[in-house]
């Protein structure tokens, strides 16, 4: 699995990331203060590329994959929701979107700092 990103995504990440921060691709809103309860079984389908300190990462984020931004953490079990080749890019509505191999995974990729 690999994620590439366009220049606007790289600029957004660079503006948020500190030296020891890591990147996390979350698909079900399960990290951070607004994350879903751990006993929830609903898939929210809110893809977020998160910049955070490694100590904020919970044990459920047990997988990684490579990107042109560096290593990205994810849930190993959640990789079924990702494509082997993904692209994070700016969209026409001044936000970001996540493309898979030939299909749009989300038109509203959140890029945020926790």
N, C-alpha and C positions, 0 to 999 in steps of 0.2 A: 504494500500500500504506500502511496506517495501523494503528497499534497504540494501543488505549486500555487503561487500567488502572483497577482499583478502588482504593479508599482504602488498603487494607492493602498492596497492591503499592507504591503511592506512598510509604507510610511506610517500608517495607523499603528501597527504593532511597534515600530521603532519609537513612536511618541509615548507609548504606554509602558514599555518594557524597561526594567532596571537590570543591572548586571547579572544578578543571580535568579531572576524570574524564569519561570518555565511556561510553556504553552500547553493548553488542554483543549481538546475538542470534545465538547459535551453535547449530547443530543437529546437529553431528557430533563434538563433543568435540575440536575442533582448535585450541583456544587455551589457553594456560596450561601449567604444569609437568606436569599429568596428561593433556595432550592426546594424541591418537593420533599415531602416527608419520606423517610427511608422505607416505610411500610406501604407506600403507594405503588400500585402496579400499572398505572396508566402511563402510556408513552406520550409525552407532551409534544414531541417532535419540534423542539426549539433548538436548532443548531446554534451553538455559541463557541467562538474561538476566544478562549479566556487566557489572559496574562495574569499570573499569580505567583506567589512565593511557594516553593515546594512544600513547606509545612502545611499549606492549606489543602493539599491533595489528600483525599481519603483512600483507604485500601481498595475500594472498588475500582479505582483507576489503575488497573494492573497491566495495561497494554501500552505499547508505543508504536509509532510509525515515523518515517522520515518525511521531511519537507524542505523546501528551500528557505524556510525560516528556522530550521533546526529540528530537534526531536520534539514530537508532539505526543502527549499522554492522552490516553482514552481508556474506556472500558473494553477489555478484551472481548467480552460477550457482545458488546455493541458494534463490533466491526461488521456485523451483518448488515448494518444500516448504511455503511460507507461503501464507496467504490474503490477499486484498486488504483485508479487514477482520478484524482479530484483536483479542482481548481477553485481557489477563492479569488473572487474578482469584484471590482466595483460594478454597480448596476446603474441603470438609467435613472433610478429614483434617488440617486445620491447616497445609497446605502451599499450593502455588500450582498453577494449571493454565493452559494456553493454549488458548483457544477460537478456532476459525476461524469462517467464515460458516456457522453451523448444525452444525458438527461439532467434536468435541474433538480438537485436534492432539496434546496430551499431558496426562495427568492429573498429571504430576509435573514442573512447570516449576521448575528450580533458579534461584534468584536469589542470586548470590554476588559477592564481591569478589576480584579477582586483583591 
